[in-house]
Amino acid sequence: MHIIPIASGKGGVGKTLLAANLALALGQAGKRVVLCDLDLGGSNLHLMLGIPPAEGGMGAFINRPDLRLSDILIQTEYPNVWFIPGDGEIPGAANITSHQKQKIRRALCSLEADYLIIDLGAGTHNLVLDFFLFSGRGIVITAPTPIATVNAYLFLKNTVFRILGQSMKKKSEAHQYLESLRKEGTALQSIYIPRLLEQIRSRDIETYETFQRNVRSFRPRFVLNMVEDPRDAEKAHKLRRSCQQYLNIDLEHLGIIYRDDLQDIALGSRLPILIYKPQSILSMAIKRIADKLIQSEGEEDSSITPIDESYQEASLEAEVDFEAKMEYLEELLHTGALTTGDLIETVKMQQIEITQLKKENQFLKAKIMNLLKGT
């Protein structure tokens, strides 16, 4: 079973959209798929699938000893796709114990499926990080805005810290060193990881070597969503370089997805976009990602991944999809389905978004300058 946790550094970048439609695309390709909502405390994946809220979901499963995972497993109306609902109604569902976490892991591992897709909550809660590390091949989804890409980087940085924490024994030299930094008031999140690892190596070679073994199996992938222009694809290269330079990890690029207002209409109709409009640019992009996952089956244990090629391919896809998007708009204009007024309104909305992005950019620059002045 290929386990694919899907996470994001911040909400609103399309994590649930990708999880739901990717499950459908794999199911349409003949793969048996289980889609699990582990966004405990904020579950909404059922809305994307057009499924009514379940009476008992994952929250009930972790709190009731008599309940089995098969009792809450729902066979959807979509081919080869089963669904495990989350639970946003049980207080404290997002703050589960270590024992409950292990119960979920064991139950998920016992499933019979080709793919297990896990929709995680946004952010860097330990629950999210641990289930993202349930597989070394998880997917981070982000958008091209500065805040979204920074949050994607911070999510991956927190994940590397989590691997480091799991690689050291309590009371080890490395553990004591990190504790001393905390007591000094040092913000670990601002520490340069390669330098930190050198300090750990000089103090505790066992922890250092364990971390290096563990981090080698961490080969995350990412998807760039809400793309407006082919030039947005360049943001992927910046994120990759930051991960290489500061985290000593590399990111495989699974592809780009253009922003499409049809998704909102599909959601209002309680239909996944892959069903609502299977030939849309958004649907085709998700099917393309599913194809890449299928093609990579059996490569999970390989140490050689054509990561450079994945970026070249994504840039090409951005160009091709943009041309298809422009052709579609031109077709709508000619058929009268899209009026000139509609087009003008769309351009105006994009200008507003561009202005907002410029403000975000200025804010981040000012923040960086203040940090530099502080050092």
C-alpha positions in Angstrom: 0.0 0.0 0.0 1.4 3.4 -1.0 0.7 5.9 1.8 0.4 9.5 0.7 -0.2 12.1 3.5 -1.1 15.5 2.1 -0.2 18.6 4.2 0.2 22.3 3.9 1.9 25.0 5.9 -1.2 27.1 5.9 -4.9 26.7 5.2 -6.7 27.7 2.1 -4.1 26.4 -0.5 -6.1 23.5 -1.8 -5.0 20.5 0.4 -8.5 19.0 0.6 -9.2 19.7 -3.0 -6.1 17.7 -4.0 -6.7 14.8 -1.6 -10.3 14.2 -2.7 -9.7 14.5 -6.5 -6.4 12.7 -6.4 -8.2 9.7 -4.8 -10.9 9.8 -7.5 -8.3 10.0 -10.3 -6.4 7.0 -8.9 -9.7 5.1 -8.5 -10.6 5.9 -12.1 -7.2 4.4 -13.1 -8.3 1.1 -11.4 -6.5 1.5 -8.1 -8.2 0.6 -4.8 -8.0 3.8 -2.8 -8.8 4.7 0.8 -9.2 8.4 1.5 -8.8 9.3 5.2 -9.7 12.6 6.8 -7.3 13.2 9.6 -7.9 16.9 9.9 -9.3 16.2 13.4 -11.1 19.2 14.8 -11.6 20.7 11.3 -12.9 17.9 9.2 -14.5 18.9 5.9 -13.4 16.4 3.4 -16.9 14.9 3.2 -18.2 18.1 1.7 -15.7 17.8 -1.2 -17.1 14.3 -1.8 -20.7 15.3 -1.5 -21.1 12.9 1.5 -23.4 13.8 4.4 -21.6 14.2 7.8 -21.0 10.8 9.4 -22.5 9.9 12.8 -19.2 8.3 13.9 -15.9 9.2 12.3 -12.2 9.0 13.3 -12.9 10.8 16.5 -15.4 8.1 17.6 -12.9 5.4 16.6 -10.1 6.7 18.8 -12.4 7.1 21.8 -14.4 3.8 21.6 -12.6 0.6 22.2 -15.4 -1.4 20.7 -15.3 0.4 17.3 -13.2 -1.0 14.4 -11.9 1.0 11.5 -14.1 -1.1 9.2 -17.1 0.1 11.1 -16.5 3.7 9.9 -15.2 2.9 6.4 -17.6 4.2 3.8 -17.8 2.9 0.2 -18.3 6.0 -1.9 -20.3 6.2 -5.1 -17.0 6.7 -7.0 -15.2 3.7 -8.5 -12.7 2.0 -6.2 -12.8 4.8 -3.5 -13.5 4.2 0.2 -13.7 7.0 2.7 -12.8 7.3 6.4 -14.5 10.4 7.8 -12.8 12.6 10.4 -14.6 14.2 13.3 -14.8 17.9 14.0 -17.5 17.6 16.7 -15.7 15.7 19.5 -14.0 18.1 21.8 -10.2 17.5 21.9 -10.2 15.3 18.9 -7.2 17.1 17.5 -5.2 16.6 20.8 -4.9 12.8 20.9 -2.6 10.8 23.1 0.4 8.7 22.0 -1.7 5.5 22.5 -4.5 6.8 20.3 -2.0 7.8 17.7 -0.6 4.3 17.6 -4.1 2.9 17.4 -4.7 4.9 14.3 -1.4 3.9 12.7 -2.0 0.2 13.3 -5.5 0.4 12.0 -4.5 2.3 8.8 -1.6 -0.1 8.2 -4.1 -3.0 8.3 -6.1 -1.7 5.4 -6.2 -3.5 2.1 -5.7 -0.9 -0.6 -3.3 0.2 -3.3 -3.2 3.8 -2.0 -4.0 5.4 1.3 -4.4 9.1 0.9 -4.4 11.1 4.2 -5.8 14.6 4.4 -4.0 16.2 7.3 -4.7 19.5 9.1 -2.8 22.6 8.1 0.1 23.8 10.3 2.8 22.2 12.3 1.0 20.5 15.2 2.9 17.4 16.3 -0.1 15.2 15.2 0.2 16.6 11.7 4.0 16.2 11.6 3.9 12.6 12.9 1.3 11.5 10.4 3.1 13.3 7.6 6.1 11.2 8.5 3.9 8.1 8.4 5.4 7.9 4.9 8.7 9.5 3.6 6.9 10.4 0.4 4.2 12.8 1.6 3.0 15.7 -0.5 3.1 19.4 0.6 0.8 21.6 -1.4 1.3 25.4 -1.5 0.4 28.4 -3.6 2.8 30.9 -5.3 2.1 33.7 -2.8 5.1 34.7 -0.6 3.3 33.8 2.6 2.2 30.4 1.3 5.7 29.4 0.1 7.3 30.6 3.4 4.8 28.5 5.3 5.5 25.5 3.2 9.2 25.9 3.9 8.5 26.3 7.6 6.4 23.2 7.6 9.2 21.2 6.1 11.7 22.7 8.6 9.5 21.7 11.5 9.3 18.2 10.0 13.1 18.0 9.9 13.2 19.1 13.5 10.6 16.4 14.3 12.9 13.8 12.7 15.8 15.1 14.7 13.8 14.9 17.9 12.8 11.3 17.1 16.4 10.4 16.4 17.8 11.2 19.9 17.4 9.5 23.2 16.2 11.4 26.2 19.2 12.5 28.4 21.6 12.0 25.4 24.2 14.6 24.8 22.2 15.9 21.8 19.1 16.2 23.9 20.9 18.0 26.7 22.4 20.4 24.1 19.0 21.3 22.7 17.6 21.7 26.2 20.4 24.1 27.0 19.6 26.2 23.9 16.0 26.4 25.0 17.0 27.5 28.5 19.1 30.2 27.0 16.0 31.5 25.3 17.3 30.5 21.8 14.5 30.1 19.3 15.3 26.7 17.7 13.2 27.6 14.7 15.6 30.4 13.7 18.6 28.2 14.0 20.6 27.3 10.9 20.1 23.5 10.7 23.4 22.5 9.0 25.3 24.4 11.8 23.1 22.8 14.5 23.9 19.4 13.0 27.6 20.1 13.1 27.3 20.9 16.8 25.3 17.7 17.4 27.9 15.7 15.5 30.7 17.0 17.6 28.8 16.1 20.8 26.8 13.0 20.0 27.8 11.0 17.0 25.2 8.3 17.7 22.3 10.8 17.4 23.9 12.4 14.4 24.2 9.1 12.5 20.7 8.0 13.5 19.3 11.3 12.2 21.2 11.0 8.9 19.7 7.5 8.4 16.2 8.7 9.2 16.3 11.8 7.1 17.5 9.8 4.1 14.2 8.1 3.9 12.4 11.5 4.0 11.9 12.4 0.3 8.8 14.7 0.3 7.1 15.9 -2.9 5.1 19.0 -3.5 2.4 20.5 -5.7 2.1 24.2 -6.6 -1.6 25.2 -6.6 -3.5 28.4 -7.6 -1.1 29.3 -10.3 -2.1 32.3 -12.4 0.8 32.6 -14.8 3.6 30.4 -16.1 6.1 32.6 -14.3 4.6 31.5 -11.0 6.4 28.1 -11.6 9.7 29.9 -10.7 8.5 30.0 -7.0 9.0 26.2 -7.0 12.7 26.6 -7.7 13.1 29.1 -4.9 11.4 26.7 -2.4 13.6 23.9 -3.6 16.8 25.9 -3.2 15.8 26.9 0.3 15.2 23.3 1.3 18.5 22.2 -0.2 20.6 25.0 1.4 19.0 25.2 4.8 17.4 21.8 5.4 19.7 19.4 3.5 16.6 17.9 1.8 15.4 17.9 -1.8 11.8 18.3 -3.1 10.4 16.4 -6.0 7.9 18.5 -8.0 4.7 16.7 -8.8 3.2 19.5 -10.9 1.2 22.7 -11.0 -2.5 23.4 -10.8 -4.0 26.6 -12.2 -6.6 28.5 -10.3 -10.0 27.7 -11.6 -13.3 29.3 -10.4 -15.1 26.2 -11.5 -13.9 24.6 -8.3 -16.1 26.8 -6.2 -19.1 26.0 -8.5 -18.3 22.3 -8.2 -18.1 22.5 -4.4 -21.5 24.3 -4.3 -22.9 21.4 -6.3 -21.3 19.0 -3.8 -19.3 17.4 -6.6 -15.6 16.9 -6.9 -14.2 18.9 -9.9 -13.1 15.7 -11.5 -16.7 14.7 -11.7 -18.2 18.1 -12.3 -16.0 18.9 -15.2 -13.5 16.1 -16.0 -12.0 18.0 -19.0 -11.2 21.2 -17.1 -7.6 22.3 -16.9 -7.7 21.7 -13.1 -9.0 18.1 -13.5 -6.5 17.3 -16.2 -3.7 18.6 -13.9 -4.8 16.3 -11.1 -5.0 13.3 -13.4 -1.5 14.1 -14.5 -0.3 14.0 -10.9 -2.1 10.7 -10.4 -0.3 9.3 -13.5 3.0 10.4 -12.1 2.3 8.6 -8.8 1.3 5.4 -10.7 4.4 5.6 -12.8 6.6 5.9 -9.7 5.2 2.8 -8.1 8.1 0.6 -7.0 10.5 3.5 -6.8 9.9 4.2 -3.1 13.0 2.3 -2.1 15.1 3.7 -4.8 17.8 6.3 -3.9 17.8 7.7 -7.4 14.9 10.0 -8.3 14.9 12.3 -11.4 14.2 15.4 -9.3 15.7 17.8 -11.8 13.5 16.4 -14.5 10.4 16.9 -12.4 11.0 20.7 -12.3 11.6 20.9 -16.0 8.5 18.9 -16.6 6.4 21.2 -14.3 7.6 24.3 -16.1 6.6 22.9 -19.4 3.2 21.9 -18.0 2.7 25.5 -16.8 3.3 26.8 -20.3 1.0 24.2 -21.9 -1.8 24.7 -19.4 -1.6 28.5 -19.7 -2.1 28.2 -23.5 -5.0 25.9 -22.9 -6.5 28.3 -20.4 -6.2 31.3 -22.8 -7.8 29.2 -25.7 -10.7 28.3 -23.4 -11.3 32.0 -22.5 -11.2 32.9 -26.1 -13.7 30.2 -27.0 -16.0 31.4 -24.2 -15.8 35.0 -25.6 -16.6 33.8 -29.2 -19.6 31.6 -28.0 -21.0 34.4 -25.9 -20.8 32.3 -22.7 -18.3 34.9 -21.4 -19.0 38.5 -22.1 -16.5 41.3 -22.4 -17.8 42.6 -19.1 -17.0 39.3 -17.4 -13.5 39.4 -18.8 -13.0 42.9 -17.6 -14.3 41.9 -14.1 -11.9 39.0 -14.1 -8.9 41.3 -14.9 -10.0 43.7 -12.2 -10.1 40.9 -9.6 -6.6 39.8 -10.7 -5.3 43.3 -10.3 -6.7 43.4 -6.8 -5.0 40.1 -6.0 -1.7 41.4 -7.5 -2.0 44.5 -5.3 -2.5 42.3 -2.2 0.5 40.2 -3.2 2.7 43.3 -3.5 1.6 44.3 0.0 2.4 40.8 1.4 5.8 41.1 -0.3 6.5 44.5 1.2 5.5 43.2 4.6 7.9 40.2 4.4 10.7 42.4 3.1 10.2 44.8 6.1 10.2 41.8 8.5 13.4 40.4 7.0 15.1 43.8 7.3 14.1 44.1 10.9 15.4 40.7 11.6 18.7 41.6 9.9 19.0 44.8 12.0 18.4 42.7 15.1 21.4 40.5 14.3 
